Amino acid sequence: MMRSVDLATYEDTQPVAARFFQQALRSQSLAHAYVLKGQALASMYRFSLGLSQVLNCTAKPTDTVACGECQQCKWTADNANPAVMTVSRLTCVADDKGEPLGEDALKKHFSKTSSPKNITTGSVRWMMRQVALSSNVARVVIFTDFEESPVSDHPSDIVPPVEWTNRVDASVVQLLVRPLSPVIFNQASANRFLKTLEEPPPNTLFLFLTDAEENLLATIRSRCQVVPFAAEVDPAALMVNEAETKVLSPVLAQLLGGADVYQVQEVLNTSVIDALGLTPVQLLDRLQRLLRLDFVRQPAIEKDFMRYRTQQQLVESARQKLTAKTHPEHTLNDLLFQLQRVG
């Protein structure tokens, strides 16, 4: 089952960007070009795809939510939507005339001893032809850099463009997001693109991903609005102490895995509160942090933003009730049942 996308769910990790784009969509004031700036490049790329899904959803529950079920949503979630292009050294590859390379030409192009050094003018020409085509969907063009890397114990947390996965063995090679720079997106390619950037076709959005504004040419930068992104969340910073983690993590896993809520209640009432000496409010604080840690560690394709947001809202509501001196046991029991229903 496909999952819906709600830009509000990004507020936990990217509050500035999430609120900025939500306001732009609600007020129908979305500009045609943005520089997404920050060190959280994987997060920025995931957000770009989420925004693309919201823009192209045909069901459109609200201005800032995508249904996750329509064809446009499914294509974008798989990073296979022809209306959503990623322009990089390794994707959107074309010859000097702006014609996309066929299978044999692609193999020859990437069989060289080193990867292409920059986004070519041919790639830019091909992209401009695509956005110029008449369409009733939003054309989104994401400019970034990619790096191929062997799959390791820390796999890439993005869904790569389908054109890349069709070319490589994704079980041994992964795609890492890297920032644009004057070398990657140079003057020749930028100049070819300036007129389109100044006067884009209707319903077109350009996103440039970089770690610093000065790493984009001034001719590009001056035609865009800049949106800052926060640094990636370090999972280590979310950890509670070892003793608490040892007790709480299995409890959380049982609860979210569908264990009988009465079994979880028994563990909470004995092992956690008695053995660790936590107050009910402290217990909820630890649960919130472990929920977030679990969410941060999940691969991008498995993240369920709506579920996570609901879980956090339920815990926060229970915390407020405890602060208001409601009965701790009743409040915790009610929370457990609600969390179990969310799954």
RAQUIUR-V999340 format. One record per residue. N is the residue number from 1. SS is DSSP state (h for helix, s for strand, l for the rest). PHI is phi in degrees with one decimal (999 if undefined). OMEGA is omega in radians with two decimals (NA if undefined). Layout:
n->N ss->SS phi->PHI omega->OMEGA
n->N ss->SS phi->PHI omega->OMEGA
//
This chain:
n->1 ss->l phi->999 omega->3.12
n->2 ss->l phi->-74.3 omega->-3.10
n->3 ss->l phi->-110.4 omega->3.09
n->4 ss->l phi->-71.2 omega->3.09
n->5 ss->s phi->-122.4 omega->3.08
n->6 ss->s phi->-123.3 omega->-3.11
n->7 ss->h phi->-59.0 omega->3.13
n->8 ss->h phi->-63.4 omega->-3.11
n->9 ss->h phi->-70.0 omega->3.10
n->10 ss->h phi->-80.2 omega->-3.07
n->11 ss->h phi->-62.6 omega->-3.11
n->12 ss->h phi->-67.5 omega->-3.10
n->13 ss->l phi->-106.8 omega->-3.12
n->14 ss->l phi->-134.1 omega->-3.02
n->15 ss->h phi->-62.6 omega->-3.09
n->16 ss->h phi->-65.3 omega->-3.10
n->17 ss->h phi->-64.7 omega->-3.11
n->18 ss->h phi->-61.5 omega->-3.12
n->19 ss->h phi->-70.5 omega->3.13
n->20 ss->h phi->-60.5 omega->-3.08
n->21 ss->h phi->-73.6 omega->3.05
n->22 ss->h phi->-62.0 omega->3.13
n->23 ss->h phi->-64.4 omega->3.13
n->24 ss->h phi->-62.8 omega->3.14
n->25 ss->h phi->-70.7 omega->-3.12
n->26 ss->h phi->-66.6 omega->-3.12
n->27 ss->l phi->-91.7 omega->-3.13
n->28 ss->l phi->55.1 omega->-3.12
n->29 ss->l phi->-118.4 omega->3.14
n->30 ss->l phi->-63.3 omega->3.10
n->31 ss->l phi->-76.9 omega->-3.08
n->32 ss->l phi->-98.8 omega->-3.10
n->33 ss->s phi->-152.5 omega->3.14
n->34 ss->s phi->-136.7 omega->2.92
n->35 ss->s phi->-97.3 omega->3.04
n->36 ss->s phi->-94.2 omega->-2.96
n->37 ss->s phi->-116.3 omega->3.06
n->38 ss->l phi->160.0 omega->3.13
n->39 ss->l phi->-88.1 omega->-3.06
n->40 ss->l phi->-84.7 omega->-2.98
n->41 ss->h phi->-66.6 omega->3.09
n->42 ss->h phi->-63.9 omega->3.10
n->43 ss->h phi->-62.8 omega->3.13
n->44 ss->h phi->-64.7 omega->3.14
n->45 ss->h phi->-69.7 omega->3.10
n->46 ss->h phi->-61.6 omega->3.12
n->47 ss->h phi->-63.1 omega->3.13
n->48 ss->h phi->-59.5 omega->3.10
n->49 ss->h phi->-69.1 omega->3.09
n->50 ss->h phi->-63.0 omega->3.09
n->51 ss->h phi->-62.6 omega->3.11
n->52 ss->h phi->-60.7 omega->3.14
n->53 ss->h phi->-65.9 omega->3.10
n->54 ss->h phi->-62.2 omega->-3.10
n->55 ss->h phi->-64.8 omega->-3.02
n->56 ss->h phi->-103.8 omega->3.13
n->57 ss->l phi->-60.1 omega->-3.12
n->58 ss->l phi->-85.0 omega->3.10
n->59 ss->l phi->-84.7 omega->3.05
n->60 ss->l phi->48.3 omega->3.10
n->61 ss->l phi->-53.9 omega->3.01
n->62 ss->s phi->-145.2 omega->-3.13
n->63 ss->l phi->-63.5 omega->-3.04
n->64 ss->l phi->-118.6 omega->-3.10
n->65 ss->s phi->-129.5 omega->3.03
n->66 ss->s phi->-109.2 omega->-3.02
n->67 ss->l phi->-70.0 omega->-3.10
n->68 ss->l phi->83.7 omega->-3.04
n->69 ss->l phi->-112.4 omega->-3.10
n->70 ss->l phi->-72.2 omega->-3.09
n->71 ss->h phi->-61.8 omega->3.12
n->72 ss->h phi->-60.5 omega->3.13
n->73 ss->h phi->-62.6 omega->-3.12
n->74 ss->h phi->-64.3 omega->3.11
n->75 ss->h phi->-59.9 omega->-3.08
n->76 ss->h phi->-67.8 omega->3.11
n->77 ss->h phi->-60.0 omega->3.10
n->78 ss->l phi->-87.1 omega->-3.06
n->79 ss->l phi->55.4 omega->-3.12
n->80 ss->l phi->-128.5 omega->-3.11
n->81 ss->l phi->-79.9 omega->-3.14
n->82 ss->l phi->-62.4 omega->3.12
n->83 ss->l phi->-84.8 omega->-3.12
n->84 ss->s phi->-117.2 omega->-3.03
n->85 ss->s phi->-108.4 omega->3.00
n->86 ss->s phi->-110.8 omega->-3.13
n->87 ss->s phi->-97.5 omega->-3.14
n->88 ss->l phi->-152.6 omega->3.07
n->89 ss->l phi->-66.1 omega->-2.99
n->90 ss->l phi->-108.0 omega->3.13
n->91 ss->l phi->-134.9 omega->-3.11
n->92 ss->l phi->57.1 omega->-3.05
n->93 ss->l phi->-85.2 omega->-3.12
n->94 ss->s phi->-143.1 omega->3.09
n->95 ss->l phi->-81.4 omega->-3.06
n->96 ss->l phi->-62.3 omega->-3.14
n->97 ss->l phi->-87.9 omega->-3.14
n->98 ss->l phi->86.8 omega->3.09
n->99 ss->l phi->-98.9 omega->-3.14
n->100 ss->s phi->-61.6 omega->-3.12
n->101 ss->l phi->-76.0 omega->3.06
n->102 ss->l phi->-76.0 omega->-3.05
n->103 ss->h phi->-60.1 omega->-3.12
n->104 ss->h phi->-65.7 omega->-3.14
n->105 ss->h phi->-65.4 omega->3.10
n->106 ss->h phi->-64.2 omega->3.12
n->107 ss->h phi->-60.1 omega->3.13
n->108 ss->h phi->-66.5 omega->-3.12
n->109 ss->h phi->-61.7 omega->-3.07
n->110 ss->h phi->-98.4 omega->3.10
n->111 ss->l phi->-89.6 omega->3.12
n->112 ss->l phi->-68.7 omega->-3.07
n->113 ss->l phi->-67.4 omega->-3.14
n->114 ss->l phi->-135.2 omega->3.13
n->115 ss->l phi->-69.3 omega->3.05
n->116 ss->l phi->-54.4 omega->-3.04
n->117 ss->l phi->-84.1 omega->-3.07
n->118 ss->l phi->-157.0 omega->3.00
n->119 ss->l phi->-75.7 omega->-3.02
n->120 ss->l phi->-83.9 omega->3.06
n->121 ss->h phi->-64.4 omega->3.09
n->122 ss->h phi->-63.2 omega->3.10
n->123 ss->h phi->-63.1 omega->3.13
n->124 ss->h phi->-66.0 omega->3.10
n->125 ss->h phi->-59.8 omega->-3.12
n->126 ss->h phi->-64.0 omega->3.11
n->127 ss->h phi->-59.9 omega->-3.11
n->128 ss->h phi->-64.0 omega->3.08
n->129 ss->h phi->-63.7 omega->-3.11
n->130 ss->h phi->-67.4 omega->-3.11
n->131 ss->h phi->-71.7 omega->3.13
n->132 ss->h phi->-79.4 omega->-3.14
n->133 ss->l phi->-67.7 omega->3.11
n->134 ss->l phi->-64.7 omega->-3.09
n->135 ss->l phi->-157.6 omega->3.08
n->136 ss->l phi->-100.4 omega->3.08
n->137 ss->l phi->-114.2 omega->3.12
n->138 ss->l phi->-79.0 omega->3.04
n->139 ss->s phi->-88.2 omega->3.12
n->140 ss->s phi->-117.8 omega->3.14
n->141 ss->s phi->-118.1 omega->-3.13
n->142 ss->s phi->-105.2 omega->3.08
n->143 ss->s phi->-96.3 omega->3.11
n->144 ss->l phi->-158.2 omega->2.99
n->145 ss->s phi->-116.6 omega->3.08
n->146 ss->s phi->-125.6 omega->3.02
n->147 ss->s phi->-132.8 omega->3.07
n->148 ss->s phi->-85.0 omega->-3.08
n->149 ss->s phi->-146.7 omega->3.06
n->150 ss->s phi->-60.7 omega->3.08
n->151 ss->l phi->-64.4 omega->-3.09
n->152 ss->l phi->-124.9 omega->3.09
n->153 ss->l phi->-69.1 omega->3.13
n->154 ss->l phi->-119.6 omega->-3.06
n->155 ss->l phi->-65.2 omega->3.10
n->156 ss->l phi->-58.6 omega->-3.05
n->157 ss->l phi->-102.8 omega->3.09
n->158 ss->l phi->-131.0 omega->2.97
n->159 ss->l phi->-93.9 omega->-3.06
n->160 ss->l phi->-72.9 omega->3.09
n->161 ss->l phi->-57.2 omega->-3.05
n->162 ss->h phi->-63.8 omega->3.13
n->163 ss->h phi->-64.3 omega->3.10
n->164 ss->h phi->-75.9 omega->-3.13
n->165 ss->h phi->-65.6 omega->3.08
n->166 ss->l phi->-73.3 omega->-3.05
n->167 ss->l phi->-99.6 omega->-3.03
n->168 ss->l phi->-121.5 omega->3.03
n->169 ss->l phi->-92.0 omega->-3.05
n->170 ss->l phi->-69.2 omega->3.09
n->171 ss->l phi->-80.1 omega->-3.14
n->172 ss->l phi->-120.8 omega->-3.14
n->173 ss->s phi->-124.7 omega->3.10
n->174 ss->s phi->-122.7 omega->-3.10
n->175 ss->s phi->-111.9 omega->3.11
n->176 ss->s phi->-108.4 omega->-3.14
n->177 ss->s phi->-83.0 omega->3.12
n->178 ss->s phi->-128.0 omega->-3.06
n->179 ss->l phi->-78.4 omega->2.97
n->180 ss->l phi->-66.7 omega->3.08
n->181 ss->l phi->-146.7 omega->3.11
n->182 ss->l phi->-61.9 omega->3.09
n->183 ss->l phi->-79.9 omega->-3.11
n->184 ss->l phi->-67.8 omega->3.12
n->185 ss->l phi->-116.6 omega->-2.94
n->186 ss->l phi->-88.8 omega->-3.05
n->187 ss->h phi->-61.0 omega->-3.10
n->188 ss->h phi->-63.2 omega->3.14
n->189 ss->h phi->-68.7 omega->-3.14
n->190 ss->h phi->-64.2 omega->-3.12
n->191 ss->h phi->-61.8 omega->3.13
n->192 ss->h phi->-63.5 omega->-2.96
n->193 ss->h phi->-103.1 omega->-2.95
n->194 ss->h phi->-59.3 omega->-3.09
n->195 ss->h phi->-63.2 omega->3.10
n->196 ss->h phi->-66.0 omega->3.12
n->197 ss->h phi->-67.3 omega->3.13
n->198 ss->h phi->-73.1 omega->-3.10
n->199 ss->l phi->-129.2 omega->-3.07
n->200 ss->l phi->-72.7 omega->3.02
n->201 ss->l phi->-61.8 omega->3.12
n->202 ss->l phi->-58.2 omega->3.04
n->203 ss->l phi->60.9 omega->-3.14
n->204 ss->s phi->-124.1 omega->3.14
n->205 ss->s phi->-129.8 omega->3.08
n->206 ss->s phi->-111.2 omega->3.11
n->207 ss->s phi->-125.5 omega->-3.14
n->208 ss->s phi->-115.4 omega->-3.08
n->209 ss->s phi->-102.0 omega->3.14
n->210 ss->s phi->-151.3 omega->-3.12
n->211 ss->l phi->-93.9 omega->3.13
n->212 ss->l phi->-156.4 omega->-3.09
n->213 ss->h phi->-57.3 omega->-3.08
n->214 ss->h phi->-67.6 omega->3.08
n->215 ss->h phi->-84.8 omega->2.98
n->216 ss->l phi->-108.5 omega->3.10
n->217 ss->l phi->-59.3 omega->-3.09
n->218 ss->h phi->-58.6 omega->-3.13
n->219 ss->h phi->-66.1 omega->3.06
n->220 ss->h phi->-82.8 omega->-3.05
n->221 ss->h phi->-58.4 omega->-3.06
n->222 ss->l phi->-70.2 omega->-3.11
n->223 ss->l phi->-102.0 omega->-3.07
n->224 ss->l phi->-128.6 omega->2.91
n->225 ss->s phi->-90.4 omega->-3.10
n->226 ss->s phi->-103.5 omega->3.11
n->227 ss->s phi->-121.5 omega->-3.13
n->228 ss->s phi->-79.1 omega->3.06
n->229 ss->l phi->-117.8 omega->3.14
n->230 ss->l phi->-73.8 omega->3.11
n->231 ss->l phi->-66.0 omega->3.09
n->232 ss->l phi->-59.6 omega->3.08
n->233 ss->l phi->-74.4 omega->3.07
n->234 ss->l phi->-84.4 omega->-3.11
n->235 ss->h phi->-54.0 omega->-3.12
n->236 ss->h phi->-61.8 omega->-3.11
n->237 ss->h phi->-72.5 omega->-3.12
n->238 ss->h phi->-95.6 omega->-3.06
n->239 ss->l phi->-70.9 omega->2.94
n->240 ss->l phi->-90.9 omega->-3.05
n->241 ss->l phi->-67.0 omega->-2.97
n->242 ss->h phi->-59.0 omega->-3.11
n->243 ss->h phi->-63.6 omega->-3.14
n->244 ss->h phi->-67.2 omega->-3.14
n->245 ss->h phi->-61.8 omega->-3.12
n->246 ss->h phi->-60.0 omega->-3.12
n->247 ss->h phi->-87.3 omega->-2.99
n->248 ss->h phi->-76.0 omega->-3.07
n->249 ss->h phi->-58.6 omega->3.08
n->250 ss->h phi->-62.7 omega->3.11
n->251 ss->h phi->-61.8 omega->-3.13
n->252 ss->h phi->-64.2 omega->3.14
n->253 ss->h phi->-62.4 omega->3.10
n->254 ss->h phi->-62.7 omega->-3.08
n->255 ss->h phi->-63.8 omega->-3.09
n->256 ss->h phi->-75.8 omega->3.12
n->257 ss->l phi->-90.3 omega->3.06
n->258 ss->l phi->94.9 omega->3.10
n->259 ss->l phi->-64.4 omega->3.12
n->260 ss->l phi->-60.6 omega->-3.04
n->261 ss->h phi->-62.5 omega->-3.14
n->262 ss->h phi->-70.6 omega->3.06
n->263 ss->h phi->-65.3 omega->3.13
n->264 ss->h phi->-65.9 omega->3.11
n->265 ss->h phi->-59.1 omega->-3.11
n->266 ss->h phi->-63.4 omega->3.12
n->267 ss->h phi->-64.3 omega->-3.13
n->268 ss->h phi->-61.8 omega->-3.06
n->269 ss->h phi->-70.8 omega->-3.10
n->270 ss->h phi->-106.3 omega->-3.00
n->271 ss->h phi->-61.3 omega->-3.01
n->272 ss->h phi->-79.9 omega->-3.02
n->273 ss->h phi->-68.5 omega->-3.09
n->274 ss->h phi->-77.1 omega->-3.05
n->275 ss->h phi->-70.6 omega->-3.07
n->276 ss->h phi->-95.8 omega->3.12
n->277 ss->l phi->70.4 omega->-3.14
n->278 ss->l phi->-86.2 omega->2.95
n->279 ss->l phi->-76.8 omega->3.10
n->280 ss->h phi->-55.8 omega->3.13
n->281 ss->h phi->-65.9 omega->3.10
n->282 ss->h phi->-63.6 omega->3.10
n->283 ss->h phi->-60.0 omega->-3.14
n->284 ss->h phi->-66.9 omega->3.07
n->285 ss->h phi->-60.3 omega->3.13
n->286 ss->h phi->-65.8 omega->3.13
n->287 ss->h phi->-63.8 omega->3.11
n->288 ss->h phi->-60.8 omega->-3.11
n->289 ss->h phi->-67.5 omega->3.11
n->290 ss->h phi->-70.7 omega->3.04
n->291 ss->h phi->-60.1 omega->-3.13
n->292 ss->h phi->-67.4 omega->3.10
n->293 ss->h phi->-60.7 omega->3.11
n->294 ss->h phi->-60.5 omega->-3.13
n->295 ss->h phi->-67.5 omega->-3.12
n->296 ss->h phi->-61.5 omega->-3.07
n->297 ss->h phi->-79.7 omega->-3.10
n->298 ss->l phi->-70.2 omega->3.00
n->299 ss->l phi->-59.7 omega->-3.06
n->300 ss->h phi->-55.7 omega->-3.05
n->301 ss->h phi->-69.1 omega->-3.11
n->302 ss->h phi->-99.2 omega->-3.08
n->303 ss->l phi->-67.7 omega->3.08
n->304 ss->l phi->-115.4 omega->-3.02
n->305 ss->h phi->-63.9 omega->-3.10
n->306 ss->h phi->-65.2 omega->3.12
n->307 ss->h phi->-62.4 omega->-3.13
n->308 ss->h phi->-61.5 omega->-3.13
n->309 ss->h phi->-62.6 omega->3.13
n->310 ss->h phi->-64.0 omega->3.11
n->311 ss->h phi->-58.4 omega->-3.12
n->312 ss->h phi->-65.5 omega->3.12
n->313 ss->h phi->-64.9 omega->3.12
n->314 ss->h phi->-65.5 omega->3.14
n->315 ss->h phi->-66.0 omega->3.13
n->316 ss->h phi->-64.9 omega->3.10
n->317 ss->h phi->-62.7 omega->3.11
n->318 ss->h phi->-65.4 omega->3.11
n->319 ss->h phi->-61.0 omega->3.14
n->320 ss->h phi->-63.7 omega->3.10
n->321 ss->h phi->-64.5 omega->3.13
n->322 ss->h phi->-66.3 omega->3.10
n->323 ss->h phi->-62.7 omega->3.12
n->324 ss->l phi->-84.2 omega->3.03
n->325 ss->l phi->70.5 omega->3.03
n->326 ss->l phi->-73.8 omega->-3.06
n->327 ss->l phi->-64.6 omega->-3.05
n->328 ss->h phi->-57.6 omega->-3.07
n->329 ss->h phi->-63.7 omega->3.13
n->330 ss->h phi->-64.7 omega->-3.12
n->331 ss->h phi->-64.1 omega->-3.13
n->332 ss->h phi->-66.5 omega->3.12
n->333 ss->h phi->-62.4 omega->3.12
n->334 ss->h phi->-62.1 omega->3.12
n->335 ss->h phi->-62.4 omega->-3.13
n->336 ss->h phi->-59.5 omega->3.12
n->337 ss->h phi->-63.5 omega->-3.14
n->338 ss->h phi->-66.8 omega->3.12
n->339 ss->h phi->-64.0 omega->3.14
n->340 ss->h phi->-65.5 omega->3.12
n->341 ss->h phi->-65.5 omega->3.11
n->342 ss->h phi->-67.3 omega->3.12
n->343 ss->l phi->88.8 omega->NA
//
